[in-house]
Amino acid sequence: MTYNVTNLSDKDAVVGMGMDLYVGGKKMETYANSNTTETISAGRSYEGAVQHFGVNGSGSKELEIKPFMDFSGTKPAIVTFELD
């Protein structure tokens, strides 16, 4: 998966961590295959970040995204999408 991210917070943010893929409600495995791991400053963006997942099964696809190392109880954002 390739994605763009903008840090809308007032603190540095880690890109490439805190993201899980679910297919049909089941968590998929993340593969360490040249994934992006970067830190971006407040108000900055990163284009073309890469994350690899093994996709098994069928059904709805959802990315669950939350800030890395956030223990405040913030609910993750969930993005539903289709694969062609």
mmCIF file of the N, C-alpha and C atoms, coordinates in Angstrom:
data_MODEL
# 
_entry.id   MODEL 
# 
loop_
_atom_site.group_PDB 
_atom_site.id 
_atom_site.type_symbol 
_atom_site.label_atom_id 
_atom_site.label_alt_id 
_atom_site.label_comp_id 
_atom_site.label_asym_id 
_atom_site.label_entity_id 
_atom_site.label_seq_id 
_atom_site.pdbx_PDB_ins_code 
_atom_site.Cartn_x 
_atom_site.Cartn_y 
_atom_site.Cartn_z 
_atom_site.occupancy 
_atom_site.B_iso_or_equiv 
_atom_site.pdbx_formal_charge 
_atom_site.auth_seq_id 
_atom_site.auth_comp_id 
_atom_site.auth_asym_id 
_atom_site.auth_atom_id 
_atom_site.pdbx_PDB_model_num 
ATOM 1   N N  . MET A 1 1  ? 0.838   -1.149  0.000  1.00 0.00 ? 1  MET A N  1 
ATOM 2   C CA . MET A 1 1  ? 0.000   0.000   0.000  1.00 0.00 ? 1  MET A CA 1 
ATOM 3   C C  . MET A 1 1  ? 0.895   1.228   0.000  1.00 0.00 ? 1  MET A C  1 
ATOM 4   N N  . THR A 1 2  ? 0.529   2.222   -0.786 1.00 0.00 ? 2  THR A N  1 
ATOM 5   C CA . THR A 1 2  ? 1.222   3.503   -0.827 1.00 0.00 ? 2  THR A CA 1 
ATOM 6   C C  . THR A 1 2  ? 0.233   4.574   -0.383 1.00 0.00 ? 2  THR A C  1 
ATOM 7   N N  . TYR A 1 3  ? 0.684   5.489   0.486  1.00 0.00 ? 3  TYR A N  1 
ATOM 8   C CA . TYR A 1 3  ? -0.209  6.511   1.016  1.00 0.00 ? 3  TYR A CA 1 
ATOM 9   C C  . TYR A 1 3  ? 0.552   7.798   1.310  1.00 0.00 ? 3  TYR A C  1 
ATOM 10  N N  . ASN A 1 4  ? -0.208  8.874   1.455  1.00 0.00 ? 4  ASN A N  1 
ATOM 11  C CA . ASN A 1 4  ? 0.333   10.179  1.836  1.00 0.00 ? 4  ASN A CA 1 
ATOM 12  C C  . ASN A 1 4  ? -0.204  10.516  3.223  1.00 0.00 ? 4  ASN A C  1 
ATOM 13  N N  . VAL A 1 5  ? 0.582   11.222  4.020  1.00 0.00 ? 5  VAL A N  1 
ATOM 14  C CA . VAL A 1 5  ? 0.147   11.563  5.378  1.00 0.00 ? 5  VAL A CA 1 
ATOM 15  C C  . VAL A 1 5  ? 0.553   13.003  5.705  1.00 0.00 ? 5  VAL A C  1 
ATOM 16  N N  . THR A 1 6  ? -0.335  13.699  6.425  1.00 0.00 ? 6  THR A N  1 
ATOM 17  C CA . THR A 1 6  ? -0.045  15.040  6.917  1.00 0.00 ? 6  THR A CA 1 
ATOM 18  C C  . THR A 1 6  ? -0.197  15.033  8.429  1.00 0.00 ? 6  THR A C  1 
ATOM 19  N N  . ASN A 1 7  ? 0.776   15.590  9.107  1.00 0.00 ? 7  ASN A N  1 
ATOM 20  C CA . ASN A 1 7  ? 0.755   15.671  10.565 1.00 0.00 ? 7  ASN A CA 1 
ATOM 21  C C  . ASN A 1 7  ? -0.037  16.910  10.973 1.00 0.00 ? 7  ASN A C  1 
ATOM 22  N N  . LEU A 1 8  ? -1.256  16.694  11.446 1.00 0.00 ? 8  LEU A N  1 
ATOM 23  C CA . LEU A 1 8  ? -2.127  17.792  11.849 1.00 0.00 ? 8  LEU A CA 1 
ATOM 24  C C  . LEU A 1 8  ? -1.994  18.130  13.334 1.00 0.00 ? 8  LEU A C  1 
ATOM 25  N N  . SER A 1 9  ? -1.099  17.444  14.027 1.00 0.00 ? 9  SER A N  1 
ATOM 26  C CA . SER A 1 9  ? -0.926  17.688  15.459 1.00 0.00 ? 9  SER A CA 1 
ATOM 27  C C  . SER A 1 9  ? 0.130   18.765  15.701 1.00 0.00 ? 9  SER A C  1 
ATOM 28  N N  . ASP A 1 10 ? 0.357   19.070  16.966 1.00 0.00 ? 10 ASP A N  1 
ATOM 29  C CA . ASP A 1 10 ? 1.383   20.044  17.323 1.00 0.00 ? 10 ASP A CA 1 
ATOM 30  C C  . ASP A 1 10 ? 2.649   19.372  17.832 1.00 0.00 ? 10 ASP A C  1 
ATOM 31  N N  . LYS A 1 11 ? 2.763   18.047  17.594 1.00 0.00 ? 11 LYS A N  1 
ATOM 32  C CA . LYS A 1 11 ? 3.930   17.260  18.004 1.00 0.00 ? 11 LYS A CA 1 
ATOM 33  C C  . LYS A 1 11 ? 4.460   16.477  16.806 1.00 0.00 ? 11 LYS A C  1 
ATOM 34  N N  . ASP A 1 12 ? 5.697   16.012  16.900 1.00 0.00 ? 12 ASP A N  1 
ATOM 35  C CA . ASP A 1 12 ? 6.235   15.134  15.861 1.00 0.00 ? 12 ASP A CA 1 
ATOM 36  C C  . ASP A 1 12 ? 5.386   13.866  15.774 1.00 0.00 ? 12 ASP A C  1 
ATOM 37  N N  . ALA A 1 13 ? 5.284   13.302  14.587 1.00 0.00 ? 13 ALA A N  1 
ATOM 38  C CA . ALA A 1 13 ? 4.504   12.078  14.377 1.00 0.00 ? 13 ALA A CA 1 
ATOM 39  C C  . ALA A 1 13 ? 5.354   11.050  13.649 1.00 0.00 ? 13 ALA A C  1 
ATOM 40  N N  . VAL A 1 14 ? 5.150   9.783   13.990 1.00 0.00 ? 14 VAL A N  1 
ATOM 41  C CA . VAL A 1 14 ? 5.852   8.680   13.336 1.00 0.00 ? 14 VAL A CA 1 
ATOM 42  C C  . VAL A 1 14 ? 4.993   8.186   12.179 1.00 0.00 ? 14 VAL A C  1 
ATOM 43  N N  . VAL A 1 15 ? 5.580   8.110   11.005 1.00 0.00 ? 15 VAL A N  1 
ATOM 44  C CA . VAL A 1 15 ? 4.915   7.583   9.808  1.00 0.00 ? 15 VAL A CA 1 
ATOM 45  C C  . VAL A 1 15 ? 5.343   6.133   9.645  1.00 0.00 ? 15 VAL A C  1 
ATOM 46  N N  . GLY A 1 16 ? 4.381   5.253   9.396  1.00 0.00 ? 16 GLY A N  1 
ATOM 47  C CA . GLY A 1 16 ? 4.700   3.859   9.113  1.00 0.00 ? 16 GLY A CA 1 
ATOM 48  C C  . GLY A 1 16 ? 4.440   2.913   10.272 1.00 0.00 ? 16 GLY A C  1 
ATOM 49  N N  . MET A 1 17 ? 3.922   3.422   11.359 1.00 0.00 ? 17 MET A N  1 
ATOM 50  C CA . MET A 1 17 ? 3.574   2.578   12.493 1.00 0.00 ? 17 MET A CA 1 
ATOM 51  C C  . MET A 1 17 ? 2.194   2.986   12.977 1.00 0.00 ? 17 MET A C  1 
ATOM 52  N N  . GLY A 1 18 ? 1.501   2.076   13.623 1.00 0.00 ? 18 GLY A N  1 
ATOM 53  C CA . GLY A 1 18 ? 0.167   2.380   14.122 1.00 0.00 ? 18 GLY A CA 1 
ATOM 54  C C  . GLY A 1 18 ? -0.922  2.123   13.102 1.00 0.00 ? 18 GLY A C  1 
ATOM 55  N N  . MET A 1 19 ? -0.640  1.261   12.109 1.00 0.00 ? 19 MET A N  1 
ATOM 56  C CA . MET A 1 19 ? -1.602  0.959   11.060 1.00 0.00 ? 19 MET A CA 1 
ATOM 57  C C  . MET A 1 19 ? -1.784  -0.560  10.962 1.00 0.00 ? 19 MET A C  1 
ATOM 58  N N  . ASP A 1 20 ? -3.042  -1.015  11.016 1.00 0.00 ? 20 ASP A N  1 
ATOM 59  C CA . ASP A 1 20 ? -3.359  -2.438  10.867 1.00 0.00 ? 20 ASP A CA 1 
ATOM 60  C C  . ASP A 1 20 ? -4.372  -2.613  9.756  1.00 0.00 ? 20 ASP A C  1 
ATOM 61  N N  . LEU A 1 21 ? -4.290  -3.743  9.039  1.00 0.00 ? 21 LEU A N  1 
ATOM 62  C CA . LEU A 1 21 ? -5.241  -4.072  7.984  1.00 0.00 ? 21 LEU A CA 1 
ATOM 63  C C  . LEU A 1 21 ? -6.102  -5.239  8.444  1.00 0.00 ? 21 LEU A C  1 
ATOM 64  N N  . TYR A 1 22 ? -7.411  -5.092  8.262  1.00 0.00 ? 22 TYR A N  1 
ATOM 65  C CA . TYR A 1 22 ? -8.358  -6.165  8.558  1.00 0.00 ? 22 TYR A CA 1 
ATOM 66  C C  . TYR A 1 22 ? -9.103  -6.518  7.274  1.00 0.00 ? 22 TYR A C  1 
ATOM 67  N N  . VAL A 1 23 ? -9.250  -7.818  7.018  1.00 0.00 ? 23 VAL A N  1 
ATOM 68  C CA . VAL A 1 23 ? -10.016 -8.304  5.866  1.00 0.00 ? 23 VAL A CA 1 
ATOM 69  C C  . VAL A 1 23 ? -11.095 -9.225  6.410  1.00 0.00 ? 23 VAL A C  1 
ATOM 70  N N  . GLY A 1 24 ? -12.356 -8.867  6.154  1.00 0.00 ? 24 GLY A N  1 
ATOM 71  C CA . GLY A 1 24 ? -13.460 -9.648  6.687  1.00 0.00 ? 24 GLY A CA 1 
ATOM 72  C C  . GLY A 1 24 ? -13.420 -9.734  8.204  1.00 0.00 ? 24 GLY A C  1 
ATOM 73  N N  . GLY A 1 25 ? -12.913 -8.676  8.859  1.00 0.00 ? 25 GLY A N  1 
ATOM 74  C CA . GLY A 1 25 ? -12.840 -8.632  10.313 1.00 0.00 ? 25 GLY A CA 1 
ATOM 75  C C  . GLY A 1 25 ? -11.644 -9.327  10.920 1.00 0.00 ? 25 GLY A C  1 
ATOM 76  N N  . LYS A 1 26 ? -10.755 -9.894  10.082 1.00 0.00 ? 26 LYS A N  1 
ATOM 77  C CA . LYS A 1 26 ? -9.572  -10.599 10.582 1.00 0.00 ? 26 LYS A CA 1 
ATOM 78  C C  . LYS A 1 26 ? -8.315  -9.782  10.311 1.00 0.00 ? 26 LYS A C  1 
ATOM 79  N N  . LYS A 1 27 ? -7.459  -9.674  11.329 1.00 0.00 ? 27 LYS A N  1 
ATOM 80  C CA . LYS A 1 27 ? -6.229  -8.904  11.202 1.00 0.00 ? 27 LYS A CA 1 
ATOM 81  C C  . LYS A 1 27 ? -5.234  -9.614  10.291 1.00 0.00 ? 27 LYS A C  1 
ATOM 82  N N  . MET A 1 28 ? -4.663  -8.856  9.340  1.00 0.00 ? 28 MET A N  1 
ATOM 83  C CA . MET A 1 28 ? -3.669  -9.379  8.414  1.00 0.00 ? 28 MET A CA 1 
ATOM 84  C C  . MET A 1 28 ? -2.265  -9.139  8.973  1.00 0.00 ? 28 MET A C  1 
ATOM 85  N N  . GLU A 1 29 ? -1.325  -9.907  8.476  1.00 0.00 ? 29 GLU A N  1 
ATOM 86  C CA . GLU A 1 29 ? 0.060   -9.798  8.912  1.00 0.00 ? 29 GLU A CA 1 
ATOM 87  C C  . GLU A 1 29 ? 0.767   -8.656  8.176  1.00 0.00 ? 29 GLU A C  1 
ATOM 88  N N  . THR A 1 30 ? 1.602   -7.934  8.901  1.00 0.00 ? 30 THR A N  1 
ATOM 89  C CA . THR A 1 30 ? 2.433   -6.883  8.319  1.00 0.00 ? 30 THR A CA 1 
ATOM 90  C C  . THR A 1 30 ? 3.768   -7.489  7.925  1.00 0.00 ? 30 THR A C  1 
ATOM 91  N N  . TYR A 1 31 ? 4.279   -7.128  6.753  1.00 0.00 ? 31 TYR A N  1 
ATOM 92  C CA . TYR A 1 31 ? 5.567   -7.633  6.293  1.00 0.00 ? 31 TYR A CA 1 
ATOM 93  C C  . TYR A 1 31 ? 6.604   -6.520  6.295  1.00 0.00 ? 31 TYR A C  1 
ATOM 94  N N  . ALA A 1 32 ? 7.734   -6.790  6.893  1.00 0.00 ? 32 ALA A N  1 
ATOM 95  C CA . ALA A 1 32 ? 8.844   -5.817  6.928  1.00 0.00 ? 32 ALA A CA 1 
ATOM 96  C C  . ALA A 1 32 ? 9.597   -5.891  5.608  1.00 0.00 ? 32 ALA A C  1 
ATOM 97  N N  . ASN A 1 33 ? 9.088   -5.201  4.611  1.00 0.00 ? 33 ASN A N  1 
ATOM 98  C CA . ASN A 1 33 ? 9.628   -5.258  3.258  1.00 0.00 ? 33 ASN A CA 1 
ATOM 99  C C  . ASN A 1 33 ? 9.765   -3.836  2.735  1.00 0.00 ? 33 ASN A C  1 
ATOM 100 N N  . SER A 1 34 ? 10.800  -3.146  3.140  1.00 0.00 ? 34 SER A N  1 
ATOM 101 C CA . SER A 1 34 ? 11.029  -1.755  2.722  1.00 0.00 ? 34 SER A CA 1 
ATOM 102 C C  . SER A 1 34 ? 9.873   -0.840  3.100  1.00 0.00 ? 34 SER A C  1 
ATOM 103 N N  . ASN A 1 35 ? 9.291   -1.051  4.284  1.00 0.00 ? 35 ASN A N  1 
ATOM 104 C CA . ASN A 1 35 ? 8.233   -0.164  4.769  1.00 0.00 ? 35 ASN A CA 1 
ATOM 105 C C  . ASN A 1 35 ? 8.824   1.170   5.177  1.00 0.00 ? 35 ASN A C  1 
ATOM 106 N N  . THR A 1 36 ? 8.026   2.220   5.055  1.00 0.00 ? 36 THR A N  1 
ATOM 107 C CA . THR A 1 36 ? 8.449   3.548   5.463  1.00 0.00 ? 36 THR A CA 1 
ATOM 108 C C  . THR A 1 36 ? 8.387   3.659   6.981  1.00 0.00 ? 36 THR A C  1 
ATOM 109 N N  . THR A 1 37 ? 9.451   4.135   7.587  1.00 0.00 ? 37 THR A N  1 
ATOM 110 C CA . THR A 1 37 ? 9.478   4.482   9.004  1.00 0.00 ? 37 THR A CA 1 
ATOM 111 C C  . THR A 1 37 ? 10.207  5.813   9.106  1.00 0.00 ? 37 THR A C  1 
ATOM 112 N N  . GLU A 1 38 ? 9.440   6.873   9.302  1.00 0.00 ? 38 GLU A N  1 
ATOM 113 C CA . GLU A 1 38 ? 9.976   8.229   9.340  1.00 0.00 ? 38 GLU A CA 1 
ATOM 114 C C  . GLU A 1 38 ? 9.285   9.011   10.441 1.00 0.00 ? 38 GLU A C  1 
ATOM 115 N N  . THR A 1 39 ? 9.860   10.126  10.820 1.00 0.00 ? 39 THR A N  1 
ATOM 116 C CA . THR A 1 39 ? 9.235   11.070  11.742 1.00 0.00 ? 39 THR A CA 1 
ATOM 117 C C  . THR A 1 39 ? 9.044   12.379  10.998 1.00 0.00 ? 39 THR A C  1 
ATOM 118 N N  . ILE A 1 40 ? 7.835   12.950  11.117 1.00 0.00 ? 40 ILE A N  1 
ATOM 119 C CA . ILE A 1 40 ? 7.592   14.248  10.491 1.00 0.00 ? 40 ILE A CA 1 
ATOM 120 C C  . ILE A 1 40 ? 7.171   15.256  11.562 1.00 0.00 ? 40 ILE A C  1 
ATOM 121 N N  . SER A 1 41 ? 7.601   16.486  11.386 1.00 0.00 ? 41 SER A N  1 
ATOM 122 C CA . SER A 1 41 ? 7.306   17.568  12.320 1.00 0.00 ? 41 SER A CA 1 
ATOM 123 C C  . SER A 1 41 ? 5.849   17.992  12.208 1.00 0.00 ? 41 SER A C  1 
ATOM 124 N N  . ALA A 1 42 ? 5.386   18.712  13.222 1.00 0.00 ? 42 ALA A N  1 
ATOM 125 C CA . ALA A 1 42 ? 4.028   19.256  13.222 1.00 0.00 ? 42 ALA A CA 1 
ATOM 126 C C  . ALA A 1 42 ? 3.789   20.089  11.967 1.00 0.00 ? 42 ALA A C  1 
ATOM 127 N N  . GLY A 1 43 ? 2.642   19.874  11.320 1.00 0.00 ? 43 GLY A N  1 
ATOM 128 C CA . GLY A 1 43 ? 2.276   20.655  10.143 1.00 0.00 ? 43 GLY A CA 1 
ATOM 129 C C  . GLY A 1 43 ? 2.947   20.224  8.854  1.00 0.00 ? 43 GLY A C  1 
ATOM 130 N N  . ARG A 1 44 ? 3.779   19.202  8.902  1.00 0.00 ? 44 ARG A N  1 
ATOM 131 C CA . ARG A 1 44 ? 4.494   18.731  7.698  1.00 0.00 ? 44 ARG A CA 1 
ATOM 132 C C  . ARG A 1 44 ? 3.794   17.503  7.122  1.00 0.00 ? 44 ARG A C  1 
ATOM 133 N N  . SER A 1 45 ? 4.194   17.129  5.904  1.00 0.00 ? 45 SER A N  1 
ATOM 134 C CA . SER A 1 45 ? 3.591   15.964  5.260  1.00 0.00 ? 45 SER A CA 1 
ATOM 135 C C  . SER A 1 45 ? 4.663   15.053  4.664  1.00 0.00 ? 45 SER A C  1 
ATOM 136 N N  . TYR A 1 46 ? 4.245   13.853  4.340  1.00 0.00 ? 46 TYR A N  1 
ATOM 137 C CA . TYR A 1 46 ? 5.113   12.857  3.718  1.00 0.00 ? 46 TYR A CA 1 
ATOM 138 C C  . TYR A 1 46 ? 4.301   12.199  2.608  1.00 0.00 ? 46 TYR A C  1 
ATOM 139 N N  . GLU A 1 47 ? 4.837   12.192  1.398  1.00 0.00 ? 47 GLU A N  1 
ATOM 140 C CA . GLU A 1 47 ? 4.143   11.591  0.260  1.00 0.00 ? 47 GLU A CA 1 
ATOM 141 C C  . GLU A 1 47 ? 4.842   10.318  -0.166 1.00 0.00 ? 47 GLU A C  1 
ATOM 142 N N  . GLY A 1 48 ? 4.053   9.310   -0.505 1.00 0.00 ? 48 GLY A N  1 
ATOM 143 C CA . GLY A 1 48 ? 4.586   8.057   -1.025 1.00 0.00 ? 48 GLY A CA 1 
ATOM 144 C C  . GLY A 1 48 ? 5.079   7.094   0.045  1.00 0.00 ? 48 GLY A C  1 
ATOM 145 N N  . ALA A 1 49 ? 4.528   7.173   1.257  1.00 0.00 ? 49 ALA A N  1 
ATOM 146 C CA . ALA A 1 49 ? 4.878   6.204   2.302  1.00 0.00 ? 49 ALA A CA 1 
ATOM 147 C C  . ALA A 1 49 ? 4.393   4.817   1.872  1.00 0.00 ? 49 ALA A C  1 
ATOM 148 N N  . VAL A 1 50 ? 5.108   3.764   2.286  1.00 0.00 ? 50 VAL A N  1 
ATOM 149 C CA . VAL A 1 50 ? 4.799   2.398   1.851  1.00 0.00 ? 50 VAL A CA 1 
ATOM 150 C C  . VAL A 1 50 ? 4.640   1.482   3.059  1.00 0.00 ? 50 VAL A C  1 
ATOM 151 N N  . GLN A 1 51 ? 3.625   0.626   3.025  1.00 0.00 ? 51 GLN A N  1 
ATOM 152 C CA . GLN A 1 51 ? 3.383   -0.397  4.048  1.00 0.00 ? 51 GLN A CA 1 
ATOM 153 C C  . GLN A 1 51 ? 2.976   -1.678  3.324  1.00 0.00 ? 51 GLN A C  1 
ATOM 154 N N  . HIS A 1 52 ? 3.526   -2.813  3.744  1.00 0.00 ? 52 HIS A N  1 
ATOM 155 C CA . HIS A 1 52 ? 3.211   -4.105  3.122  1.00 0.00 ? 52 HIS A CA 1 
ATOM 156 C C  . HIS A 1 52 ? 2.397   -4.979  4.066  1.00 0.00 ? 52 HIS A C  1 
ATOM 157 N N  . PHE A 1 53 ? 1.356   -5.608  3.521  1.00 0.00 ? 53 PHE A N  1 
ATOM 158 C CA . PHE A 1 53 ? 0.523   -6.542  4.263  1.00 0.00 ? 53 PHE A CA 1 
ATOM 159 C C  . PHE A 1 53 ? 0.337   -7.813  3.445  1.00 0.00 ? 53 PHE A C  1 
ATOM 160 N N  . GLY A 1 54 ? 0.229   -8.934  4.118  1.00 0.00 ? 54 GLY A N  1 
ATOM 161 C CA . GLY A 1 54 ? -0.199  -10.172 3.479  1.00 0.00 ? 54 GLY A CA 1 
ATOM 162 C C  . GLY A 1 54 ? -1.710  -10.204 3.541  1.00 0.00 ? 54 GLY A C  1 
ATOM 163 N N  . VAL A 1 55 ? -2.377  -10.359 2.402  1.00 0.00 ? 55 VAL A N  1 
ATOM 164 C CA . VAL A 1 55 ? -3.844  -10.336 2.365  1.00 0.00 ? 55 VAL A CA 1 
ATOM 165 C C  . VAL A 1 55 ? -4.353  -11.734 2.063  1.00 0.00 ? 55 VAL A C  1 
ATOM 166 N N  . ASN A 1 56 ? -5.064  -12.294 3.028  1.00 0.00 ? 56 ASN A N  1 
ATOM 167 C CA . ASN A 1 56 ? -5.677  -13.613 2.884  1.00 0.00 ? 56 ASN A CA 1 
ATOM 168 C C  . ASN A 1 56 ? -7.160  -13.488 3.166  1.00 0.00 ? 56 ASN A C  1 
ATOM 169 N N  . GLY A 1 57 ? -7.965  -14.157 2.367  1.00 0.00 ? 57 GLY A N  1 
ATOM 170 C CA . GLY A 1 57 ? -9.402  -14.131 2.597  1.00 0.00 ? 57 GLY A CA 1 
ATOM 171 C C  . GLY A 1 57 ? -10.089 -13.087 1.754  1.00 0.00 ? 57 GLY A C  1 
ATOM 172 N N  . SER A 1 58 ? -11.378 -12.951 2.009  1.00 0.00 ? 58 SER A N  1 
ATOM 173 C CA . SER A 1 58 ? -12.167 -11.985 1.252  1.00 0.00 ? 58 SER A CA 1 
ATOM 174 C C  . SER A 1 58 ? -13.093 -11.267 2.220  1.00 0.00 ? 58 SER A C  1 
ATOM 175 N N  . GLY A 1 59 ? -13.746 -10.266 1.718  1.00 0.00 ? 59 GLY A N  1 
ATOM 176 C CA . GLY A 1 59 ? -14.642 -9.467  2.538  1.00 0.00 ? 59 GLY A CA 1 
ATOM 177 C C  . GLY A 1 59 ? -14.181 -8.030  2.553  1.00 0.00 ? 59 GLY A C  1 
ATOM 178 N N  . SER A 1 60 ? -14.807 -7.251  3.412  1.00 0.00 ? 60 SER A N  1 
ATOM 179 C CA . SER A 1 60 ? -14.472 -5.829  3.480  1.00 0.00 ? 60 SER A CA 1 
ATOM 180 C C  . SER A 1 60 ? -13.038 -5.642  3.944  1.00 0.00 ? 60 SER A C  1 
ATOM 181 N N  . LYS A 1 61 ? -12.400 -4.624  3.404  1.00 0.00 ? 61 LYS A N  1 
ATOM 182 C CA . LYS A 1 61 ? -11.025 -4.290  3.777  1.00 0.00 ? 61 LYS A CA 1 
ATOM 183 C C  . LYS A 1 61 ? -11.059 -2.991  4.563  1.00 0.00 ? 61 LYS A C  1 
ATOM 184 N N  . GLU A 1 62 ? -10.406 -2.991  5.731  1.00 0.00 ? 62 GLU A N  1 
ATOM 185 C CA . GLU A 1 62 ? -10.385 -1.816  6.572  1.00 0.00 ? 62 GLU A CA 1 
ATOM 186 C C  . GLU A 1 62 ? -8.987  -1.570  7.116  1.00 0.00 ? 62 GLU A C  1 
ATOM 187 N N  . LEU A 1 63 ? -8.545  -0.332  7.023  1.00 0.00 ? 63 LEU A N  1 
ATOM 188 C CA . LEU A 1 63 ? -7.311  0.102   7.682  1.00 0.00 ? 63 LEU A CA 1 
ATOM 189 C C  . LEU A 1 63 ? -7.705  0.728   9.002  1.00 0.00 ? 63 LEU A C  1 
ATOM 190 N N  . GLU A 1 64 ? -7.056  0.286   10.060 1.00 0.00 ? 64 GLU A N  1 
ATOM 191 C CA . GLU A 1 64 ? -7.265  0.868   11.382 1.00 0.00 ? 64 GLU A CA 1 
ATOM 192 C C  . GLU A 1 64 ? -6.006  1.660   11.701 1.00 0.00 ? 64 GLU A C  1 
ATOM 193 N N  . ILE A 1 65 ? -6.159  2.964   11.895 1.00 0.00 ? 65 ILE A N  1 
ATOM 194 C CA . ILE A 1 65 ? -5.003  3.851   12.040 1.00 0.00 ? 65 ILE A CA 1 
ATOM 195 C C  . ILE A 1 65 ? -5.109  4.619   13.353 1.00 0.00 ? 65 ILE A C  1 
ATOM 196 N N  . LYS A 1 66 ? -4.026  4.578   14.128 1.00 0.00 ? 66 LYS A N  1 
ATOM 197 C CA . LYS A 1 66 ? -3.965  5.374   15.358 1.00 0.00 ? 66 LYS A CA 1 
ATOM 198 C C  . LYS A 1 66 ? -2.528  5.824   15.569 1.00 0.00 ? 66 LYS A C  1 
ATOM 199 N N  . PRO A 1 67 ? -2.325  6.931   16.261 1.00 0.00 ? 67 PRO A N  1 
ATOM 200 C CA . PRO A 1 67 ? -0.963  7.423   16.478 1.00 0.00 ? 67 PRO A CA 1 
ATOM 201 C C  . PRO A 1 67 ? -0.110  6.378   17.203 1.00 0.00 ? 67 PRO A C  1 
ATOM 202 N N  . PHE A 1 68 ? 1.106   6.205   16.750 1.00 0.00 ? 68 PHE A N  1 
ATOM 203 C CA . PHE A 1 68 ? 2.043   5.260   17.352 1.00 0.00 ? 68 PHE A CA 1 
ATOM 204 C C  . PHE A 1 68 ? 2.342   5.679   18.787 1.00 0.00 ? 68 PHE A C  1 
ATOM 205 N N  . MET A 1 69 ? 2.320   4.715   19.686 1.00 0.00 ? 69 MET A N  1 
ATOM 206 C CA . MET A 1 69 ? 2.625   4.915   21.106 1.00 0.00 ? 69 MET A CA 1 
ATOM 207 C C  . MET A 1 69 ? 1.661   5.902   21.777 1.00 0.00 ? 69 MET A C  1 
ATOM 208 N N  . ASP A 1 70 ? 0.406   5.935   21.332 1.00 0.00 ? 70 ASP A N  1 
ATOM 209 C CA . ASP A 1 70 ? -0.608  6.784   21.945 1.00 0.00 ? 70 ASP A CA 1 
ATOM 210 C C  . ASP A 1 70 ? -1.381  5.951   22.956 1.00 0.00 ? 70 ASP A C  1 
ATOM 211 N N  . PHE A 1 71 ? -1.208  6.258   24.226 1.00 0.00 ? 71 PHE A N  1 
ATOM 212 C CA . PHE A 1 71 ? -1.864  5.515   25.289 1.00 0.00 ? 71 PHE A CA 1 
ATOM 213 C C  . PHE A 1 71 ? -2.990  6.326   25.933 1.00 0.00 ? 71 PHE A C  1 
ATOM 214 N N  . SER A 1 72 ? -3.469  7.328   25.220 1.00 0.00 ? 72 SER A N  1 
ATOM 215 C CA . SER A 1 72 ? -4.483  8.221   25.774 1.00 0.00 ? 72 SER A CA 1 
ATOM 216 C C  . SER A 1 72 ? -5.903  7.682   25.621 1.00 0.00 ? 72 SER A C  1 
ATOM 217 N N  . GLY A 1 73 ? -6.061  6.560   24.927 1.00 0.00 ? 73 GLY A N  1 
ATOM 218 C CA . GLY A 1 73 ? -7.390  6.015   24.706 1.00 0.00 ? 73 GLY A CA 1 
ATOM 219 C C  . GLY A 1 73 ? -8.058  6.543   23.457 1.00 0.00 ? 73 GLY A C  1 
ATOM 220 N N  . THR A 1 74 ? -7.309  7.258   22.625 1.00 0.00 ? 74 THR A N  1 
ATOM 221 C CA . THR A 1 74 ? -7.843  7.771   21.369 1.00 0.00 ? 74 THR A CA 1 
ATOM 222 C C  . THR A 1 74 ? -8.348  6.614   20.509 1.00 0.00 ? 74 THR A C  1 
ATOM 223 N N  . LYS A 1 75 ? -9.558  6.751   19.987 1.00 0.00 ? 75 LYS A N  1 
ATOM 224 C CA . LYS A 1 75 ? -10.098 5.708   19.112 1.00 0.00 ? 75 LYS A CA 1 
ATOM 225 C C  . LYS A 1 75 ? -9.418  5.786   17.756 1.00 0.00 ? 75 LYS A C  1 
ATOM 226 N N  . PRO A 1 76 ? -9.121  4.632   17.150 1.00 0.00 ? 76 PRO A N  1 
ATOM 227 C CA . PRO A 1 76 ? -8.469  4.650   15.838 1.00 0.00 ? 76 PRO A CA 1 
ATOM 228 C C  . PRO A 1 76 ? -9.434  5.115   14.741 1.00 0.00 ? 76 PRO A C  1 
ATOM 229 N N  . ALA A 1 77 ? -8.863  5.701   13.703 1.00 0.00 ? 77 ALA A N  1 
ATOM 230 C CA . ALA A 1 77 ? -9.627  6.017   12.495 1.00 0.00 ? 77 ALA A CA 1 
ATOM 231 C C  . ALA A 1 77 ? -9.731  4.732   11.691 1.00 0.00 ? 77 ALA A C  1 
ATOM 232 N N  . ILE A 1 78 ? -10.885 4.473   11.093 1.00 0.00 ? 78 ILE A N  1 
ATOM 233 C CA . ILE A 1 78 ? -11.072 3.274   10.276 1.00 0.00 ? 78 ILE A CA 1 
ATOM 234 C C  . ILE A 1 78 ? -11.442 3.712   8.868  1.00 0.00 ? 78 ILE A C  1 
ATOM 235 N N  . VAL A 1 79 ? -10.640 3.250   7.910  1.00 0.00 ? 79 VAL A N  1 
ATOM 236 C CA . VAL A 1 79 ? -10.830 3.581   6.498  1.00 0.00 ? 79 VAL A CA 1 
ATOM 237 C C  . VAL A 1 79 ? -11.191 2.298   5.757  1.00 0.00 ? 79 VAL A C  1 
ATOM 238 N N  . THR A 1 80 ? -12.381 2.244   5.173  1.00 0.00 ? 80 THR A N  1 
ATOM 239 C CA . THR A 1 80 ? -12.839 1.095   4.406  1.00 0.00 ? 80 THR A CA 1 
ATOM 240 C C  . THR A 1 80 ? -12.513 1.327   2.935  1.00 0.00 ? 80 THR A C  1 
ATOM 241 N N  . PHE A 1 81 ? -12.046 0.272   2.244  1.00 0.00 ? 81 PHE A N  1 
ATOM 242 C CA . PHE A 1 81 ? -11.690 0.412   0.831  1.00 0.00 ? 81 PHE A CA 1 
ATOM 243 C C  . PHE A 1 81 ? -11.874 -0.906  0.106  1.00 0.00 ? 81 PHE A C  1 
ATOM 244 N N  . GLU A 1 82 ? -11.807 -0.863  -1.216 1.00 0.00 ? 82 GLU A N  1 
ATOM 245 C CA . GLU A 1 82 ? -11.916 -2.038  -2.088 1.00 0.00 ? 82 GLU A CA 1 
ATOM 246 C C  . GLU A 1 82 ? -10.612 -2.228  -2.841 1.00 0.00 ? 82 GLU A C  1 
ATOM 247 N N  . LEU A 1 83 ? -10.241 -3.464  -3.100 1.00 0.00 ? 83 LEU A N  1 
ATOM 248 C CA . LEU A 1 83 ? -9.089  -3.783  -3.936 1.00 0.00 ? 83 LEU A CA 1 
ATOM 249 C C  . LEU A 1 83 ? -9.580  -4.201  -5.303 1.00 0.00 ? 83 LEU A C  1 
ATOM 250 N N  . ASP A 1 84 ? -8.942  -3.705  -6.351 1.00 0.00 ? 84 ASP A N  1 
ATOM 251 C CA . ASP A 1 84 ? -9.303  -4.097  -7.719 1.00 0.00 ? 84 ASP A CA 1 
ATOM 252 C C  . ASP A 1 84 ? -8.430  -5.235  -8.181 1.00 0.00 ? 84 ASP A C  1 
# 
